[in-house]
Amino acid sequence: MAIDQNELNLLLDGAQRWFAENNAFDDRVAAFRDGHREQEGAWQAMADMGWLALSLPESADGFEAGAEACFQFIRLLGKHARPEALDVHFMLAPAVARACPDAAEALMSGQMRLGAVDLPGAAGQGADEAALSGRTGPVLGAGATHYVVFVMADGEAAKAVLLAADADGLRAEPARLIDKRDTVLLNLDHARGVALRQEDTGLRPQALRDLAAAGLVADTAGALEAGFELTLDYLKQRKQFGRPLSQMQAVQHKMAEIFCDVQQMSALTETLGLEIDAAPTGDWPTLPVAKAFVGRRALRGLGQLIQLSGGIGVTEEYKLTHLYRRLHVAATLFGSAETQLKRIQVRETLLAA
């Protein structure tokens, strides 16, 4: 039997306390110019607390949580702007475990850690589907021992390959995401891995990539909610002309508009989770809509929260700018808003509604 809501709530409560006590925001700001890095041993601690087993199947001693349950955890990651790519783990680990059954224990124990990345253009296409060449974009998942590489062709993932970080022909070039999280760019020269075929994973390569994008949607829902709550508290405390900013009508109108964005982002995330759980093999019509919303409305909404916060909103000492940069990452990776909008089948979506 999969994890129930009471068990999940206990897990979430424990995560909330652990996040508050470890890698706190003040510590992060102090080392911001050195990069937004996780604490040493954090990933192993998460494994020891059982978090890495959340989405893995019961047959491998996992909790077998569905997407809706995983999204609740991922939203918490977004609210705390965590550096660890747990969203990649939650969304892709089950498929990797199906394709490589021996990997389940390593994924659960933290010995095997996933990153996800696009290999653009026709790079990597060849007779050997498990051999890749070319240069990837930025990896989501610093410290990964294995990379799920999506080989892109005509805007979609033509194939997915699991590459070990120490594979022959793979050279990782250190880089940083715009929100200061560490990342790498992969330079591949006939690097061989394991082809993640549909008959093994149960998912088309594009559906696997959509799962990675879905994790970013849930992360955005948490980050946007955190930004709204932070700004609301600020507006209640900050006074101008003898009264709180929150009592000014123009400010109230703007916050009401952004609140609608927060609620729509939350609703899209919940709907997407239900769709993935109902149709685990793919074809989730809400995915491109939700991912496009990240790059259009959610990013714009958080930018307006920065404007409402004044000068402090753009400083590195204030959490809002960190959340805004995080949303830029979520909006860009695994399909920009423009790319996702082209995928929306308007007629089919409206008829389904």
BANUGU-472211 format. One line per 3 residues: their letters; for each residue x, y, z of C-alpha. Coordinates in nm, 2 decimals, m for minus. Example, Ala and Ser with C-alpha at 12.3 -4.5 7.8 and 13.67 -1.06 7.14 Angstrom:
# residues 2
AS) 1.23/m0.45/0.78  1.37/m0.11/0.71
# end
This chain:
# residues 353
MAI) 0.00/0.00/0.00  0.14/0.34/m0.10  0.20/0.61/0.16
DQN) m0.11/0.77/0.31  m0.16/1.14/0.38  m0.10/1.10/0.76
ELN) 0.23/0.94/0.69  0.32/1.20/0.44  0.23/1.48/0.68
LLL) 0.47/1.33/0.94  0.74/1.33/0.67  0.66/1.69/0.57
DGA) 0.66/1.81/0.93  1.00/1.65/0.98  1.13/1.81/0.66
QRW) 1.00/2.15/0.77  1.19/2.13/1.10  1.51/2.00/0.93
FAE) 1.51/2.27/0.67  1.47/2.54/0.94  1.77/2.40/1.13
NNA) 2.00/2.32/0.84  2.14/2.54/0.57  1.94/2.84/0.71
FDD) 1.89/3.14/0.49  2.13/3.36/0.70  2.41/3.11/0.65
RVA) 2.33/3.10/0.28  2.35/3.48/0.24  2.69/3.49/0.42
AFR) 2.83/3.26/0.16  2.62/3.37/m0.14  2.91/3.49/m0.35
DGH) 3.07/3.15/m0.31  2.76/2.98/m0.45  2.44/2.84/m0.31
REQ) 2.57/2.50/m0.20  2.42/2.23/0.02  2.58/2.14/0.35
EGA) 2.83/1.85/0.35  2.64/1.53/0.42  2.30/1.68/0.35
WQA) 2.21/1.43/0.08  2.31/1.14/0.30  2.10/1.28/0.58
MAD) 1.80/1.29/0.36  1.86/0.93/0.27  1.88/0.84/0.63
MGW) 1.55/1.01/0.71  1.39/0.81/0.44  1.31/1.09/0.20
LAL) 1.48/0.93/m0.10  1.24/0.64/m0.07  0.93/0.85/m0.12
SLP) 0.86/0.78/m0.49  1.04/0.45/m0.52  0.82/0.13/m0.55
ESA) 0.72/m0.08/m0.26  0.89/m0.38/m0.42  1.22/m0.19/m0.36
DGF) 1.11/m0.10/0.00  1.00/0.25/m0.11  0.69/0.44/m0.02
EAG) 0.56/0.44/m0.38  0.41/0.79/m0.34  0.24/0.93/m0.64
AEA) 0.31/1.26/m0.81  0.05/1.45/m0.61  0.22/1.34/m0.28
CFQ) 0.57/1.41/m0.42  0.45/1.76/m0.53  0.37/1.84/m0.17
FIR) 0.73/1.77/m0.07  0.87/1.95/m0.37  0.66/2.26/m0.29
LLG) 0.83/2.27/0.05  1.17/2.26/m0.13  1.07/2.56/m0.33
KHA) 0.95/2.75/m0.03  1.29/2.70/0.14  1.48/2.75/m0.19
RPE) 1.68/2.43/m0.12  1.99/2.36/m0.33  1.93/1.99/m0.35
ALD) 1.76/1.86/m0.67  1.52/1.64/m0.48  1.26/1.71/m0.75
VHF) 1.47/1.54/m1.01  1.51/1.24/m0.77  1.14/1.21/m0.69
MLA) 1.02/1.24/m1.05  1.29/1.03/m1.23  1.41/0.77/m0.98
PAV) 1.11/0.53/m1.03  1.17/0.52/m1.41  1.55/0.46/m1.36
ARA) 1.47/0.19/m1.11  1.24/0.02/m1.35  1.50/0.03/m1.63
CPD) 1.79/m0.07/m1.39  1.64/m0.27/m1.10  1.97/m0.30/m0.93
AAE) 1.98/0.08/m0.90  1.68/0.10/m0.66  1.88/0.04/m0.34
ALM) 2.16/0.28/m0.45  1.90/0.55/m0.52  1.73/0.50/m0.19
SGQ) 2.05/0.49/0.01  2.19/0.80/m0.15  2.48/0.63/m0.32
MRL) 2.33/0.69/m0.66  2.23/1.05/m0.72  2.05/1.18/m1.03
GAV) 2.09/1.49/m1.24  1.89/1.58/m1.55  2.00/1.77/m1.86
DLP) 1.91/1.84/m2.22  2.14/1.76/m2.51  2.03/2.01/m2.77
GAA) 1.99/1.98/m3.14  2.07/1.65/m3.32  2.37/1.59/m3.11
GQG) 2.40/1.23/m2.98  2.20/1.08/m3.27  2.38/0.78/m3.41
ADE) 2.37/0.41/m3.47  2.45/0.34/m3.11  2.15/0.48/m2.91
AAL) 2.34/0.46/m2.58  2.65/0.66/m2.71  2.63/1.04/m2.69
SGR) 2.84/1.32/m2.83  2.80/1.70/m2.80  2.77/1.97/m2.53
TGP) 2.47/1.98/m2.30  2.30/2.27/m2.13  2.32/2.31/m1.75
VLG) 2.25/2.01/m1.54  1.98/2.03/m1.27  2.13/1.84/m0.98
AGA) 2.47/1.93/m0.85  2.68/1.64/m0.72  2.51/1.38/m0.93
THY) 2.67/1.04/m0.98  2.45/0.98/m1.29  2.29/1.20/m1.54
VVF) 1.96/1.15/m1.73  2.04/1.31/m2.06  1.75/1.40/m2.29
VMA) 1.86/1.41/m2.65  1.65/1.68/m2.82  1.53/1.67/m3.18
DGE) 1.26/1.91/m3.32  1.18/2.04/m2.98  1.11/1.71/m2.81
AAK) 1.32/1.44/m2.64  1.40/1.18/m2.90  1.57/0.95/m2.65
AVL) 1.69/0.95/m2.29  2.02/0.80/m2.17  2.15/0.73/m1.82
LAA) 2.52/0.83/m1.80  2.75/0.77/m1.51  2.94/1.08/m1.41
DAD) 3.27/0.88/m1.45  3.18/0.74/m1.79  3.46/0.74/m2.06
GLR) 3.42/1.03/m2.30  3.23/1.25/m2.04  3.39/1.57/m1.91
AEP) 3.20/1.79/m1.67  3.27/2.17/m1.68  3.18/2.35/m1.36
ARL) 2.92/2.63/m1.39  2.65/2.80/m1.19  2.28/2.86/m1.24
IDK) 2.15/3.21/m1.22  2.03/3.15/m0.86  2.39/3.05/m0.77
RDT) 2.33/2.68/m0.74  2.63/2.48/m0.86  2.59/2.29/m1.19
VLL) 2.80/2.15/m1.47  2.79/2.15/m1.84  2.87/1.81/m2.00
NLD) 3.11/1.77/m2.29  3.04/1.43/m2.44  3.26/1.24/m2.69
HAR) 3.09/0.90/m2.76  3.01/0.86/m2.39  2.82/0.54/m2.34
GVA) 2.54/0.49/m2.09  2.21/0.30/m2.05  1.93/0.38/m2.30
LRQ) 1.61/0.44/m2.10  1.38/0.27/m2.35  1.00/0.30/m2.32
EDT) 0.97/m0.08/m2.29  1.18/m0.07/m1.98  1.07/0.25/m1.81
GLR) 0.71/0.25/m1.93  0.75/0.61/m2.05  0.84/0.78/m2.37
PQA) 1.16/0.99/m2.35  0.95/1.31/m2.38  0.73/1.19/m2.10
LRD) 1.04/1.14/m1.88  1.15/1.49/m1.96  0.80/1.62/m1.88
LAA) 0.83/1.46/m1.54  1.14/1.66/m1.48  0.95/1.97/m1.59
AGL) 0.66/1.88/m1.37  0.90/1.88/m1.07  0.99/2.24/m1.16
VAD) 0.62/2.34/m1.17  0.57/2.21/m0.81  0.89/2.38/m0.70
TAG) 0.76/2.71/m0.85  0.43/2.68/m0.66  0.62/2.67/m0.33
ALE) 0.86/2.95/m0.42  0.58/3.18/m0.54  0.38/3.11/m0.23
AGF) 0.68/3.19/m0.01  0.75/3.51/m0.19  0.39/3.62/m0.15
ELT) 0.38/3.55/0.22  0.72/3.72/0.28  0.60/4.04/0.10
LDY) 0.26/4.04/0.28  0.44/4.04/0.61  0.67/4.32/0.50
LKQ) 0.38/4.53/0.38  0.20/4.49/0.71  0.51/4.61/0.90
RKQ) 0.64/4.88/0.67  0.48/5.22/0.73  0.44/5.52/0.51
FGR) 0.27/5.84/0.60  0.19/5.69/0.94  0.01/5.38/0.82
PLS) 0.11/5.03/0.70  0.17/4.99/0.32  m0.08/4.70/0.33
QMQ) m0.36/4.95/0.39  m0.30/5.15/0.07  m0.56/5.07/m0.20
AVQ) m0.31/5.05/m0.49  m0.10/4.81/m0.30  m0.40/4.60/m0.21
HKM) m0.51/4.58/m0.57  m0.16/4.46/m0.68  m0.14/4.20/m0.40
AEI) m0.49/4.07/m0.49  m0.37/4.03/m0.85  m0.06/3.84/m0.75
FCD) m0.27/3.63/m0.50  m0.47/3.51/m0.81  m0.14/3.41/m0.97
VQQ) m0.04/3.22/m0.65  m0.38/3.04/m0.65  m0.36/2.95/m1.02
MSA) m0.01/2.82/m0.98  m0.13/2.60/m0.69  m0.43/2.48/m0.88
LTE) m0.23/2.39/m1.19  0.02/2.20/m0.98  m0.25/2.00/m0.80
TLG) m0.42/1.92/m1.13  m0.10/1.81/m1.29  m0.03/1.58/m1.00
LEI) m0.37/1.42/m1.04  m0.32/1.38/m1.41  0.02/1.21/m1.37
DAA) m0.12/0.97/m1.11  m0.42/0.89/m1.33  m0.22/0.84/m1.64
PTG) 0.14/0.73/m1.53  0.26/0.66/m1.89  0.21/1.02/m2.01
DWP) 0.00/1.26/m2.21  m0.06/1.52/m1.94  m0.24/1.82/m2.10
TLP) m0.19/2.04/m1.80  0.20/2.01/m1.82  0.26/2.26/m2.10
VAK) 0.00/2.50/m1.96  0.16/2.49/m1.61  0.51/2.51/m1.73
AFV) 0.42/2.81/m1.96  0.25/2.97/m1.66  0.58/2.94/m1.47
GRR) 0.76/3.15/m1.73  0.48/3.40/m1.78  0.26/3.47/m1.48
ALR) 0.46/3.32/m1.19  0.78/3.49/m1.29  0.60/3.82/m1.35
GLG) 0.42/3.79/m1.02  0.73/3.74/m0.82  0.89/4.04/m1.00
QLI) 0.60/4.25/m0.89  0.65/4.14/m0.53  1.00/4.27/m0.56
QLS) 0.87/4.61/m0.68  0.62/4.62/m0.39  0.91/4.55/m0.15
GGI) 1.12/4.85/m0.28  1.49/4.85/m0.27  1.53/4.58/m0.02
GVT) 1.36/4.34/m0.26  1.67/4.33/m0.49  1.94/4.29/m0.23
EEY) 2.12/3.96/m0.18  2.04/3.98/0.20  1.67/3.95/0.13
KLT) 1.51/3.61/0.04  1.28/3.75/m0.23  1.56/3.80/m0.49
HLY) 1.68/3.44/m0.43  1.33/3.31/m0.50  1.30/3.53/m0.81
RRL) 1.63/3.38/m0.95  1.51/3.03/m0.87  1.20/3.09/m1.08
HVA) 1.42/3.20/m1.37  1.58/2.86/m1.36  1.24/2.68/m1.34
ATL) 1.11/2.88/m1.63  1.41/2.80/m1.85  1.50/2.43/m1.80
FGS) 1.31/2.15/m1.98  1.11/2.38/m2.20  1.07/2.75/m2.20
AET) 0.72/2.92/m2.19  0.74/2.98/m2.56  0.82/2.62/m2.63
QLK) 0.55/2.49/m2.40  0.29/2.72/m2.55  0.35/2.56/m2.89
RIQ) 0.26/2.22/m2.75  m0.08/2.32/m2.62  m0.35/2.16/m2.82
VRE) m0.61/2.43/m2.76  m0.91/2.25/m2.91  m0.85/1.92/m2.73
TLL) m0.78/2.10/m2.40  m1.09/2.30/m2.41  m1.31/2.00/m2.50
AA) m1.16/1.80/m2.22  m1.24/2.08/m1.98
# end
